[in-house]
Amino acid sequence: MTAAPGGGWSIERRVETARALHGAWPPQGQRSRRVVGLCTVVGPPAVVLGSTQGIDVVDAAGATRHGTDVVRRSSGGGAVLVAPGAQVWVDVWVPRTDPLWDDDVIVSSWWLGEAWVRALEGLGATGLLVHRARAIRTDWSDVVCFAGVGPGEVTSPTAKVVGIAQRRTRAGARLHSMALVAWSPTVLLELLSPDARRPPDVVRGHDMLDDAATDLRHILPTPWLHRDAALIIGAVEDALLSVLP
C-alpha cells in the first residue's frame, strides 16, 4: 500500500486471480479513507456475474471445458469476462464521510467516470461522454454488462467504453470500474447457457453486442492499436492515478 501524491488516495496494486480480486476489499482497518486498487488478473479467465444473476446464466460444462472460472461480484449488473492482460480494472473505496460520497446513487459515480474521461483524453481519445442519467437498458443488458449503460459510465459516444458497478454499505462504497483492451463478445456468449442467450438469438446477439461497446485499442490514437496490452494497461492506470480527485 502506498500513498498517492496529492489526492489523499492510498494505492494498492493487487495481483490475484479474478476470484480473489472479488473478495472482501479493502480490509476493515483501511475503510476510513479513500483507497484505489489497481487489479491485475492472473490465473484462469473468469465469467464474473452480477450480484443478482443466477448461476444458471453460465453453461457450467462449457466453462469447465474452456478452463474458465465462474465468479460472483458484490455489485449489480450483467456478466463480464475477465482474463490476464484483457482489461484495465480499477476498484475504488470511498467512505461515507468522504466529500466524494453522494447519497444519490445516480450521481455518486459521475466523478469516477469524469476521471476516466480525463485520463483517456490525456492519452489521445476524443468524443468521450459520461452518462449522467438512469441506466439505458437493452435486450442483453440484464445478461451482459457491456450491453447497457449505467450512471457514471463512459461512452464513445454511443458505444460503452468504461463499465462501473458499485456496492454501497453503511461504511462506504466500493466501485468497480473497467475498460476492455479488446472487445469481442463471442467468447462470452459461448460461455452462456442456452436460456441466457434467448431472446434474442445468438446471431442477433453478436450483432447487437458488437455495436454496444468498444475498447481501448479503438478509442486511442492509431499507434496504440498495435501496442502490447501491458503497455496500454500501464499507461491508462498511470493516467487515471494522475487525475483522481
C-alpha positions in Angstrom: 0.0 0.0 0.0 1.4 3.4 -1.0 0.1 7.0 -0.7 -0.9 8.8 -3.9 0.8 12.1 -4.4 -1.7 14.9 -3.7 -5.1 13.4 -3.8 -5.3 11.6 -0.5 -5.7 8.2 -2.0 -3.9 5.1 -0.8 -2.9 2.9 -3.8 -2.9 -0.8 -3.7 -1.6 -2.9 -6.6 -3.4 -6.2 -6.5 -2.2 -9.2 -8.5 -4.5 -12.1 -7.9 -7.0 -14.4 -9.5 -10.3 -13.0 -10.6 -12.0 -14.9 -7.7 -9.6 -13.4 -5.1 -9.9 -9.9 -6.5 -13.7 -10.1 -5.9 -13.3 -11.0 -2.3 -13.9 -8.5 0.5 -11.8 -5.3 0.0 -10.3 -3.2 1.4 -9.6 -4.7 4.8 -11.7 -3.4 7.6 -8.9 -1.3 9.0 -8.4 0.7 5.8 -12.1 1.6 5.2 -11.9 5.0 6.9 -10.0 6.5 4.0 -10.0 6.5 0.2 -8.3 3.5 -1.4 -7.7 2.8 -5.1 -6.9 -0.8 -6.2 -5.2 -1.5 -9.5 -6.3 -5.0 -10.3 -4.2 -7.4 -12.3 -5.8 -10.8 -13.2 -3.6 -13.9 -13.0 -4.6 -17.5 -13.4 -7.7 -18.6 -15.4 -10.1 -16.3 -17.2 -13.4 -15.9 -15.4 -17.0 -15.1 -16.1 -17.9 -12.6 -13.4 -21.6 -12.5 -12.6 -23.5 -9.6 -11.1 -24.8 -9.9 -7.6 -28.4 -10.7 -8.7 -27.6 -13.0 -11.6 -28.4 -16.7 -11.2 -25.5 -19.2 -11.7 -27.6 -20.8 -14.5 -26.7 -17.8 -16.7 -23.4 -19.7 -17.4 -23.1 -23.0 -19.2 -21.2 -24.8 -16.4 -19.9 -27.6 -18.6 -18.7 -25.2 -21.3 -16.9 -23.0 -18.7 -15.2 -26.1 -17.3 -14.2 -27.2 -20.8 -12.7 -23.8 -21.6 -10.9 -23.6 -18.2 -12.9 -20.6 -17.2 -13.8 -19.9 -13.6 -17.3 -18.6 -12.6 -17.2 -15.8 -10.0 -19.8 -13.6 -8.4 -19.1 -9.9 -7.5 -20.9 -8.0 -4.8 -22.2 -5.3 -7.1 -25.0 -5.5 -9.6 -25.2 -5.6 -13.4 -24.5 -8.3 -16.0 -21.7 -10.7 -16.7 -18.2 -9.7 -17.7 -15.4 -11.9 -19.0 -12.1 -11.1 -17.4 -8.7 -12.6 -18.2 -4.9 -11.8 -17.8 -4.0 -8.8 -19.9 -7.5 -8.2 -21.2 -8.7 -5.2 -19.2 -7.9 -2.2 -17.2 -9.6 -2.9 -13.9 -9.6 -0.2 -11.2 -11.6 -0.5 -7.9 -12.0 2.4 -5.5 -13.3 2.6 -2.0 -14.9 5.8 -0.8 -16.1 6.0 2.9 -19.4 7.7 3.7 -17.6 10.6 5.4 -15.6 11.5 2.3 -16.5 14.5 0.2 -16.8 12.2 -2.9 -19.6 10.3 -1.3 -23.1 11.1 -2.6 -26.4 9.7 -1.2 -27.9 9.8 -4.8 -26.9 6.5 -6.4 -27.4 8.1 -9.9 -24.9 10.8 -9.2 -22.5 9.0 -6.9 -20.2 7.6 -9.7 -20.1 10.6 -12.0 -16.8 11.7 -10.5 -15.2 8.4 -11.4 -16.5 8.5 -15.0 -15.1 12.0 -15.3 -11.7 10.8 -14.1 -11.7 8.1 -16.7 -12.6 10.6 -19.4 -9.7 12.9 -18.4 -7.3 10.1 -18.2 -8.2 8.7 -21.7 -8.3 12.1 -23.3 -4.9 12.7 -21.9 -3.8 9.7 -24.0 -5.5 11.0 -27.1 -9.0 9.7 -27.0 -11.8 12.1 -28.2 -15.5 12.3 -28.0 -16.0 10.6 -24.7 -19.1 11.2 -22.6 -20.1 10.4 -19.0 -23.6 9.0 -18.8 -25.5 11.3 -16.3 -28.9 9.7 -16.2 -30.6 6.4 -15.2 -29.4 3.2 -16.8 -30.1 2.6 -20.5 -31.3 -1.0 -20.9 -31.2 -3.2 -24.0 -32.3 -6.8 -24.8 -28.9 -8.0 -23.5 -28.1 -5.7 -20.6 -29.6 -7.9 -17.9 -27.2 -10.6 -19.1 -24.0 -8.9 -20.4 -22.6 -5.9 -18.5 -21.3 -4.1 -21.6 -24.6 -4.3 -23.4 -26.1 -1.4 -21.4 -25.0 1.9 -20.0 -25.4 2.9 -16.3 -24.8 6.1 -14.4 -21.3 7.4 -14.5 -20.2 5.0 -17.2 -18.2 6.3 -20.2 -19.3 6.1 -23.9 -17.6 6.9 -27.2 -20.2 8.4 -27.8 -22.8 5.6 -28.2 -20.6 2.5 -27.6 -19.7 1.8 -24.0 -16.0 2.2 -23.0 -15.9 2.0 -19.2 -18.2 0.0 -17.0 -18.9 1.0 -13.4 -20.7 -1.0 -10.8 -20.9 -0.3 -7.1 -21.7 -1.9 -3.7 -22.8 0.5 -1.1 -22.8 -0.3 2.7 -23.1 1.7 5.9 -19.3 2.2 5.8 -19.0 3.4 2.3 -19.0 2.3 -1.4 -16.8 0.0 -3.4 -16.8 1.0 -7.1 -15.6 -1.5 -9.7 -14.6 0.2 -12.9 -13.2 -1.5 -16.1 -12.3 -0.7 -19.7 -11.5 -3.6 -22.1 -8.3 -3.8 -24.1 -10.2 -5.6 -26.9 -14.0 -6.1 -27.1 -15.1 -9.4 -28.6 -18.3 -10.7 -27.1 -18.2 -14.0 -29.0 -16.3 -15.9 -26.3 -18.6 -14.7 -23.5 -21.7 -15.6 -25.5 -20.3 -19.1 -26.0 -20.0 -19.5 -22.2 -23.6 -18.5 -21.5 -26.3 -21.1 -21.1 -28.8 -21.6 -24.0 -31.6 -20.0 -21.9 -29.5 -16.9 -21.2 -28.9 -16.4 -24.9 -32.6 -16.1 -25.6 -34.1 -13.7 -26.6 -32.6 -12.6 -28.9 -30.9 -15.5 -30.6 -27.2 -15.8 -30.7 -26.6 -14.5 -34.2 -28.6 -11.3 -33.4 -26.8 -11.1 -30.1 -23.4 -11.0 -31.9 -24.5 -8.0 -34.0 -26.1 -6.1 -31.1 -23.1 -6.7 -28.7 -20.5 -5.9 -31.3 -22.1 -2.4 -31.6 -22.9 -2.0 -27.9 -19.3 -1.5 -26.7 -15.8 -0.6 -27.9 -12.3 -0.9 -26.4 -9.1 0.9 -25.7 -7.4 -0.2 -28.8 -10.0 1.5 -30.9 -10.7 4.7 -28.9 -7.0 5.6 -28.5 -5.0 7.0 -31.4 -3.9 4.6 -34.1 -0.3 3.9 -32.7 -2.0 2.4 -29.6 -3.8 -0.2 -31.8 -0.7 -2.3 -32.2 0.9 -1.8 -28.8 1.3 -4.6 -26.3 -1.7 -4.9 -24.0 0.6 -4.5 -20.9 1.8 -1.1 -22.2 -1.8 0.0 -22.8 -2.9 -1.1 -19.3 0.0 0.6 -17.6 -0.5 3.8 -19.5 -4.2 4.0 -18.6 -3.6 3.2 -15.0 -0.9 5.9 -14.7 -3.1 8.4 -16.4 -6.0 7.6 -14.2 -4.0 7.9 -11.0 -2.8 11.3 -12.1 -6.3 12.7 -12.4 -8.2 11.1 -9.5 -9.7 13.9 -7.4 
